[in-house]
């Protein structure tokens, strides 16, 4: 619930921040690092690329399951998040 409040605050008060959503511990694997190196960074899903937060992102976060996020392999999730950040700054 706290995460949703942070997103709501960013929507209302900050126009320059960007947010992304990376789920770890998911059944599926969907991230750039896993595509580059098959067998690595499994069960990590980039649900939302870095972007300025909007209502669609808020709805995406609300519908994401807490169970998938709680079962995280933290190092894989962090690496995928950093890769997502690198992809965003390269454009």
C-alpha positions in Angstrom: 0.0 0.0 0.0 2.9 2.4 0.8 4.2 2.0 -2.7 0.9 3.1 -4.2 0.9 6.2 -2.0 4.4 7.1 -3.2 3.3 6.7 -6.9 0.2 8.9 -6.2 2.5 11.6 -4.6 4.8 11.5 -7.7 1.8 11.8 -10.0 0.6 14.9 -8.1 3.7 16.7 -7.1 6.7 15.8 -9.3 6.7 16.0 -13.0 10.4 15.0 -13.7 10.7 11.7 -11.8 10.6 8.5 -13.7 9.5 5.1 -12.3 9.6 1.6 -13.5 8.2 -1.7 -12.1 10.3 -4.8 -11.9 8.8 -8.0 -10.3 11.1 -10.7 -9.0 10.0 -14.2 -8.2 7.5 -14.4 -11.0 6.5 -17.6 -12.8 7.6 -16.1 -16.1 10.8 -14.3 -17.2 10.7 -11.1 -19.2 13.7 -8.9 -19.0 16.6 -7.7 -21.3 19.3 -9.5 -19.3 17.6 -12.9 -19.6 17.2 -12.4 -23.3 20.9 -11.6 -23.7 22.1 -14.5 -21.5 19.5 -17.3 -21.5 19.3 -19.1 -18.2 20.2 -16.1 -16.2 17.9 -13.6 -14.4 15.0 -16.1 -14.5 11.7 -15.3 -12.8 12.3 -11.5 -13.2 9.7 -9.6 -15.1 10.0 -5.9 -16.2 6.4 -5.0 -15.9 6.8 -1.3 -16.6 9.8 0.4 -18.2 11.1 3.7 -16.8 8.7 6.5 -17.5 7.0 9.4 -15.9 4.3 8.0 -13.7 0.7 8.1 -14.9 -2.6 6.6 -13.9 -2.0 3.5 -16.1 1.2 2.8 -14.1 -0.8 3.2 -10.8 -3.3 0.7 -12.0 -0.6 -1.7 -13.1 1.0 -1.5 -9.7 -2.3 -2.1 -8.0 -3.0 -5.2 -10.0 0.5 -6.7 -9.6 0.6 -9.5 -7.1 2.5 -9.1 -3.8 3.3 -12.8 -3.8 5.4 -12.5 -7.0 7.4 -9.5 -5.6 7.9 -11.2 -2.1 9.5 -14.3 -3.6 12.3 -12.2 -5.1 15.8 -13.1 -5.9 16.9 -9.6 -4.9 20.2 -9.5 -6.8 18.5 -10.5 -10.1 15.8 -7.9 -9.6 18.3 -5.2 -8.9 20.4 -6.0 -11.9 17.4 -6.1 -14.2 16.2 -2.7 -12.8 19.7 -1.2 -13.4 19.6 -2.6 -17.0 16.2 -1.0 -17.5 17.6 2.3 -16.2 20.5 2.0 -18.7 18.2 1.3 -21.6 16.2 4.4 -20.7 19.2 6.8 -20.5 20.7 5.5 -23.8 17.8 6.9 -25.8 
